[in-house]
């Protein structure tokens, strides 16, 4: 087995429900940056989590996963991996702030989903786990573009690029997660 050989269901936000509600009792709210009117399909659904849901790639159903080989350190690789029910490295806490942006924190490490500042302005920016600093825009995310099929995008606030599963490696476990320009219809940029 490789360092990340598991198949886990993920826990972030079942169809974008706020995990904060399920884990720390916070009141759910929409994960949107403004209160301007939006089309009905752009409204963030909010529901209680069942403890074993999302985020899964709409492309292949694999879970957002923090690499167990690096989990105790800043710079932990974030990847897609087969979902394993209950694996803490595939469970995430979504905390939404008043401005509609959110942090996404690993249950296992307590570190936040982070866009690497060394390459933030470019496609292919590495997504990793790093100590949480809720004021850092490269650790803030917006969930939006909800589709009737329950999929949505996760967009980095600083770069305005989408959380993206690398198509060059998407066939198996270990697919790198990166930031990429948001593309219409790209299943590798949609999550459930």
Buried (B, 14 or more C-beta within 10 A) or exposed (E): EEEBEBBBBBBBBBBBBBBBBBBEEBEBBBBBBEEEEBEEEBEBBBBEBEBBBBBBBBBBEBBBBBBBEBBEEEEBBBBBBBBBEEBBBBBBBBBBBEEBBBBBBBBBBEBBBBBBBEBBEEEEBBBBBBEBEEEBEBBBBBBBBBEEEBBBBBBBBBBEBBBBBBBEEBEEBBBBBBBBEBEEEBBBBBBB
